[in-house]
Amino acid sequence: MKNNEIIINDYNHLITELDQPSNIDDKLYFDRFFKKKCIRVKNKKIIYPDTEEIKETIKDLYGQLTYLKEKLKFWKHQLSDAKNYHSIIKITKFVKKDYWYHKIKEATDQEYKQNVRDCKLTSDVLMDPAYQNLKNSFLRNPDYRKKLSDTINSSIIYKNSNIGDQSKTKQEFRAKSAEFNIKKIHEHIKDIMFQIKVQEKAIELIKKYK
């Protein structure tokens, strides 16, 4: 190489040129470093890259880390929301006017009570926001109740299932999706932290052989 400049792109070459002892941990870091960058050495001194360039890389990695932590926060919220969705309905239904309208009507209107049974509806399903349109019609429209009852009793789909099953399946899917994303983000964060350590190790070496 001109002017005795040497391009290094693997750890063994690095420690040979700089007369460094081999270190297992350092090898892990520099193996990763050399996947994207090389080191140029002249007269046993590192002339490339410089520390400022690597500091910019570290700054970018911390930016990615901040973004990932925000995404992690979002998916943890999604997971909590999905897992607690039906528990919250059980608690909050008691403060809803429509719940008490339903319970009073169920206690005083025999035809309505029979419609509830025929449709296999529970108060939790009626108070589920996913079934708001159904609830609004069911509570106040006798014709709708009859049609829904006839549909459910004649449908093969509802033979072994209930109206509320779809909502349960949706929340289970949301929870699984959130868990998958949380796992992936944790892995990404771990990798970013490792990359930061790689760059910090490079800075240490450059300062030593500047």
Backbone hydrogen bonds, N-H to C=O, Kabsch-Sander energy under -0.5 kcal/mol:
donor,donor_aa,acceptor,acceptor_aa,energy
4,N,1,M,-1.4
5,E,2,K,-1.9
6,I,41,V,-3.5
8,I,6,I,-0.6
8,I,39,I,-3.4
14,L,10,D,-1.8
15,I,11,Y,-2.4
16,T,12,N,-1.6
17,E,13,H,-2.4
18,L,14,L,-2.1
19,D,16,T,-0.6
20,Q,15,I,-2.3
27,K,23,N,-2.4
28,L,24,I,-1.7
29,Y,25,D,-1.8
30,F,26,D,-3.0
31,D,27,K,-2.4
32,R,28,L,-1.3
33,F,29,Y,-2.1
34,F,30,F,-2.6
35,K,32,R,-1.2
36,K,33,F,-1.5
37,K,33,F,-2.1
39,I,8,I,-2.6
40,R,48,Y,-2.4
41,V,6,I,-3.0
41,V,39,I,-0.5
42,K,45,K,-3.0
43,N,4,N,-0.6
45,K,42,K,-1.2
46,I,209,Y,-3.2
47,I,40,R,-2.5
47,I,45,K,-0.6
48,Y,40,R,-1.4
54,I,50,D,-1.4
55,K,51,T,-2.4
56,E,52,E,-1.7
57,T,53,E,-1.5
58,I,54,I,-2.4
59,K,55,K,-2.3
60,D,56,E,-2.1
61,L,57,T,-2.2
62,Y,58,I,-2.4
63,G,59,K,-1.6
64,Q,60,D,-2.0
65,L,61,L,-2.1
66,T,62,Y,-2.2
67,Y,63,G,-1.9
68,L,64,Q,-2.5
69,K,65,L,-2.2
70,E,66,T,-1.6
71,K,67,Y,-2.0
72,L,68,L,-2.5
73,K,69,K,-2.1
74,F,70,E,-2.0
75,W,71,K,-2.5
76,K,72,L,-2.2
77,H,73,K,-1.8
78,Q,74,F,-2.1
79,L,75,W,-2.3
80,S,76,K,-2.4
81,D,77,H,-2.7
82,A,78,Q,-2.4
83,K,79,L,-2.5
84,N,80,S,-2.0
85,Y,81,D,-0.8
88,I,84,N,-2.7
89,I,85,Y,-1.4
90,K,86,H,-1.8
91,I,87,S,-1.3
92,T,88,I,-3.2
93,K,89,I,-1.8
94,F,91,I,-0.8
95,V,92,T,-1.6
96,K,93,K,-1.6
99,Y,96,K,-0.6
100,W,96,K,-1.3
101,Y,97,K,-2.3
102,H,98,D,-2.4
103,K,99,Y,-2.4
104,I,100,W,-2.4
105,K,101,Y,-2.3
106,E,102,H,-2.4
107,A,103,K,-1.5
108,T,104,I,-1.5
109,D,105,K,-2.4
110,Q,108,T,-0.6
113,K,109,D,-2.4
114,Q,110,Q,-2.2
115,N,111,E,-2.1
116,V,112,Y,-2.2
117,R,113,K,-1.8
118,D,114,Q,-3.0
119,C,115,N,-2.2
120,K,117,R,-1.2
121,L,116,V,-2.3
126,L,122,T,-2.1
127,M,123,S,-1.8
128,D,125,V,-1.0
131,Y,128,D,-2.4
132,Q,129,P,-1.4
135,K,131,Y,-2.8
136,N,132,Q,-2.6
137,S,133,N,-1.8
138,F,134,L,-3.1
139,L,135,K,-2.7
140,R,136,N,-0.8
141,N,137,S,-1.9
145,R,141,N,-2.0
146,K,142,P,-2.2
147,K,143,D,-2.4
148,L,144,Y,-2.7
149,S,145,R,-2.4
150,D,146,K,-2.5
151,T,147,K,-2.5
152,I,148,L,-2.5
153,N,149,S,-2.2
154,S,150,D,-1.3
155,S,151,T,-1.1
159,K,156,I,-1.3
165,D,162,N,-1.3
166,Q,163,I,-0.9
168,K,164,G,-1.7
169,T,165,D,-2.5
170,K,166,Q,-2.2
171,Q,167,S,-2.2
172,E,168,K,-2.2
173,F,169,T,-2.3
174,R,170,K,-2.3
175,A,171,Q,-2.3
176,K,172,E,-2.3
177,S,173,F,-2.7
178,A,174,R,-2.4
179,E,175,A,-2.6
180,F,176,K,-2.3
181,N,177,S,-2.2
182,I,178,A,-2.6
183,K,179,E,-2.1
184,K,180,F,-2.2
185,I,181,N,-2.5
186,H,182,I,-2.4
187,E,183,K,-2.0
188,H,184,K,-2.2
189,I,185,I,-3.0
190,K,186,H,-2.3
191,D,187,E,-2.0
192,I,188,H,-2.5
193,M,189,I,-2.6
194,F,190,K,-1.8
195,Q,191,D,-2.4
196,I,192,I,-2.3
197,K,193,M,-1.9
198,V,194,F,-2.3
199,Q,195,Q,-2.2
200,E,196,I,-2.3
201,K,197,K,-2.4
202,A,198,V,-1.9
203,I,199,Q,-2.1
204,E,200,E,-2.1
205,L,201,K,-2.1
206,I,202,A,-2.6
207,K,203,I,-2.6
208,K,204,E,-1.6
209,Y,205,L,-1.9
210,K,207,K,-0.7
